Amino acid sequence: MAEETVVTISAPGQTSVEIWCTKLDHNVEKPFLDIQIPSQKADMDAEVPPTTYLIDLGRIKEFLTIQGMLIDEESSSALTKKTNLKNIVYYEREITITWGTDSRKQTVKGNIQKVMFTETAGIVGEAQPTGYEQEKNFGVQLGLMVGDEK
C-alpha cells in the first residue's frame, strides 16, 4: 500500500524524483460562454426571464496540484531530490507524473507551472548526536498543467 502514496516525476535526460504524497488534487475545468438574450416585456407586470444560451468553447483545462514530502532514502537524500526536482523545473518543458499501482496506476504528461519547497530544520539546539540530521525534511507543493507541449 505504500506505493499508493508515491508520486514519481520524470523527464527524459533527468533523474526522476519520488514525492511521498499527502494530497493530490486533479482539477478539470470546462469553460462555457454565457450569453443572455434580453426579452421585451409585454407590460410592466409581465415577468419574462431572459433567454440564456450556453456555448461550449470545446476547451478543457486540466491541472494537478501535489503536496508531499521529499524524504531521505538509501538511494538519495531529500536535498538531492530537491536539486533534481529543481533541475526538472528549470530545464525540462514536458514531464511525466505517475502515481498509483497496478490497476490504479495513472500517468499524465504536462509542464510544471509552479513549485514551492518548505524546508524545516531538524533538531535545533546544542550539538546533537550523529543521526539527528535525518529529521530535516523538505515539504513540496507542485502545480502541473496537463497537456502536450507544442
N, C-alpha and C positions, 0 to 999 in steps of 0.2 A: 504493500500500500504506500510505502514511502515514495515510490517513483511517481505517484499521482501528484505529489507536491512539487516536483522539479519541473522548471521551465528551462529549456535549452535554447540559447540564442546562438546562431551560427551564420557565417558568411564565408564565401569562397576566399581562400588565402589568409584567413584569420583563425585564431584559436577560439573554439566555441566556449561559451560561458554558461554554467548552470546556476540558476537562481532558485533558492528554496522559497517557493511562492506561498504567501499568506493570503493573497487576494488577486483574482484575475477578473477584470470586467471586460466583456466583449459587447461593444455597442454597435448597433446598426441604425443608421438614420436614412429615411426615405423622404426627401423634401417634396412638398407639393406647392403649387402656385394657387392661391386662394383668390378668386375673382368674385366679387359681389356685384350683381347687376341690379341697380336700383329699379324699383317699380313705382309707377304712378298710382296714387291713391284716388279712388273714386270720389270720396268726400273726406272730411276731417275725422269721421268716426270709424272709417274702414281701417282694419289692421291687416295690411298685406305685407308679409315679410319679404325682404329682397331675395331674389333667386341667387343661389351661391353655386359656382362651378369650381370643382377641384381639378386641377390639371397635374397629372403625374409627370414630373420632369424626367423620369426614366434614369435617374442617377441614384446610386446607393453609395453612402459613405459609411465605411466600417473602420472602427477604431478599437484598439486593445489597450487597456491600462493594466499594468502588472505592478504589484507591490510584493516585496520579498526581502530576502537576506542573502548576502554573499558570505559564505562561511568558509572557515579553514577546513581543508580536507587533505588527505595524504598526497593526492595528485597535484594540488595547487592551493596557495593561500588565498584568503579573502582579498588581500591587497593585489595579488597577481590577477585575480578575477576582475577587480575593479579596473586595472590597467588594460586588460584585454577587452573589456566592455567599452571603455573609452575609445580604444583603437577602432573597434567596430563602428561606433558612432561617428568618429572623425573621418574614417577613410572608406567606409562602405556605403553604397546607396541602397542596395537591396539586400535584405537579410531574411532569414528563415527562423521562425519561432515554433517550437514543438513542445507539446505538453500532453500528459496522459499516457496510458499504456494500453496495449492490446487493442480491444475493440473501441476503447475510449480515446485512442490517440488522435490528436488533432494537430495539423500543421498549417500555418499561414505564412505568406510572404508579404513584405512591406518595407517601410522605411521608418526608422526611429525618428520621431519628431521631437521628443523631449526625454531627458533622463536626469534624475536627481539622486545624489548619494547622500545618505545621512550617516555620519561617522560617529560612533560612540566610543568613548575611552574604555579601556579595561579597568582593572582595579586601580584606584588613584590613592596616592599616599606615599609612605616610606618605601624603600626598596622592597620589592616582593620576591619571593622565591621563584626560581625558574618555572616556567609553565603558565604563569598567570597572564602573560601577554595574549594567550589564546582567547581571553574573554573579550578582546576588542573585536568589534564586528562592523559591518557596513550594511545599512539598510539601503534599498534601491527602489525607486519608483520610475517606471518606464512607460512612455506613451508611443504607440506604433500606429501609423496609418497603414491600413491593409490595402494592398494593390500592387500592380506591376509597374516598374519604372519604365518610362518611355524616353 
